[in-house]
Amino acid sequence: MKRISLIVAGAGSRGTAYSEYALAHPDRLRIVGVAEPREYFRRQLADAHEIPAANRFSGWRQMATRERFADGVIIATQDAMHVEPAEAFAARGYHMLLEKPMAPDAAGCRRITGAVERAGIIFAVCHVLRYSNYTRKLKELIASGVLGEIISIQHLEPVGYWHQAHSFVRGNWRNETESTFMLLAKSCHDLDWLRHIMGSRCLSTSSFGALTHFRAANKPAGASARCLDCILKTSCPYSAPVIYSGFLQKGTTGWPLDVVCEEVTEENLHQALREGPYGRCVYDCDNDVVDHQIVNLLFEGDRTAAFTMTAFTRATARRTGIFGTHGELTGDGAKLRLYDFRRDTTREFDTSLDDDTLAGHDGGDFGLMDSFVRAVAAEDRSLILSGARESLESHLMVFAAELARREHRVVDLAELS
């Protein structure tokens, strides 16, 4: 396998995480350029990969105007900032790994798909759930026929009470105008995963959900605008100093703390909670995205899936039940439990990882990067599990579900074609 080179547009949490593959496998990948407007994050990534000064850019446009100087690009800019860089780098002939979602609307997704197909590049969307050991084993069991025909699926994404507060009440994805709606920002992974597991097209969808709890009307009596000043911080489950200090005490300096402040120290964290958005009361923010939602999906062959996203959980590991004519399969992202109707037997499978390298999303981060690097090195598109057309299809499922929620009706996918 030959070593390839990539450049990175966006050195936030995801751009940095994907780039770590090069540190673990320098014989397979080099990161040779970075574009990031925030000097601290640009320097952190560039120094880690020894990127020369000439290849450090404050914006992706500067990097895109250069003649192509790498095999591919990782685009990990903010959600609403994917279309233009995707078109620009595709036109330069860069193979592309694009963070999800593709774009905040169907028109943007189609623009990216068109640019990719015109350029003839290798393209993958970061639907990392497809690439985990867990998903690979699950697909293997389904393909073996042990479940018979898949009739229905139940799938839960437990966002987690503190994660909801961090990202979707106080954070970057709290407000649709500034980012996008909740189902696309958080759960396009999951609807894409359901499409991958079903292996067939979705025909129609319905959905219900709302912003129910994180509203001013639910602010407790005596609560302050900032958590540091609040007399309720020891009793409120969403207290920012309690949540973030807990991570710091455990020795965490990466996500989520590196989103709250650049250089993570106790002093910097305290200042960020005093002055920045992450120290606000969760009942006093400008958030408008839903905190719970259900989606019902009808696939070809009258097969169905029911998806639930909720903030109000302790755990953040997804849980799934797959129900077939010959068996039932349940899983939690690491372990699978298979009950065979015909033999009245139960088998268990542990897909947990021994290696912590890029272990995010149950190893999906590593699986995605490994597949993309190998695909580019060998010029083999078959290694990509979420190319442009199927990724566009699963994004349209998300847009249809959100339309169904807003209009309180069943939406056929044909309406968006």
C-alpha positions, 0 to 999 in steps of 0.5 A: 500500500502506497502512502498518500497525502491529504490536506485538511479544511477545518481544524476543529474536533472532527478535522483533528480527529480524522487527521490522527490516523496519520500519526498512528500510521505515518507509513500510510498517510501524511497531512501536508496542509491545513486551513483554519481561521482560528490560529490556535487550532491551526497551529495545533494541527499543523505542529502535530503533523509538521506542516511547513509554514507555506501550507498553513492557511487561514481560510480554505479559499487560499488553500484551494487557489493553490495548484493541487499539492495532495492526493485528497482533502478532508473537509471538516468546516462548519455544516453550512460551509461545505458546498463551496469548498467541496465544489472548489476542491473537486474542481482541483481533482482532490479526492474528498472526505466530507464531514456530515452532513453534506449540506443543510439543504437538499439543493446544497447536497445535490450541488456537491453530488454534481461536482463530485460526479463531474470531477470523477473523484473518490468521495466519502461522507463521514457516516462513520457508523457504517464503518465500525466493527459493530456494524460490519459484524451486524451486516455479516449476520444479516447477510448469513440469512440467520435472521431470515427476512428483516421486517422491522427495526427499532433504533435509539440515539440517546444523545445524553442530557449533558451532551444535549446541553453542551452542543444543542442548547449552549453550543454550535448546533443550538440554533437552526439559523446558525447551523441546521435542524437537530435531525440533520446535525445529530441524527443523519448518521442514524438514518443513513445507518438504517438505510445501510442496514435495510439495504433498500430505498426508503419510500415515505416517512412521518415524524413528531418532535419538539423543543419541550424542556430547554425553554425559558418557561421551565427555568427554575425559580431563583436560577441565574443567567450564568451557572457560576452565579447560580444557587442551584448549581449543586441540584441542577443536572445541567450546571456547566461548572459541575459538568465541565469540572467533572471532565477536567478532574478526570484528566480530559483536555480534549472534547468537550472541553476544547470546544469551551476554551482553546487551551484547557486549564482550570483558569481558562475554563472558569473564564470561559464559563464566566464570559462565553456561551457555555456558561449560560443557563440552559433555560436562558439560551437562544436555542431552538432545535428539538430536544426529542424526536421520533421518525417512522420510515417505510422501506421497499417491501413494506419493511419498517423502521422506528427511530428515536432521538432524545436528550433525556438519557444517561447513556450515549451508546445507541441501541438497536433491535432488528426483527426478522422472520427467523430471529431477533438481533439486539445490540448496544454499539459494542455487543450483539445478542442473536436469538434464533427462532428455529433453534431456540438458541442465543448467541452473543458477539463482542465487537469491542475494540482493543486499540484506542486509536481513533476509537470514536463512534465504536471504532467507526472513525478509524474504519472510515479513515482506513477505508478512505486512505486505502481507497485513494491509495489503490484507486478503488471506490468499492472500499467506500461505503457511503458514496455520493448517490447513496449519501444524497439519498439518506440525506433526503430521508432526513429532509423528508422526515423534518418536513413531515414533523413540521407539517404533521403529515406523511411525506413520500420521498418522491416529493424530494426527487 
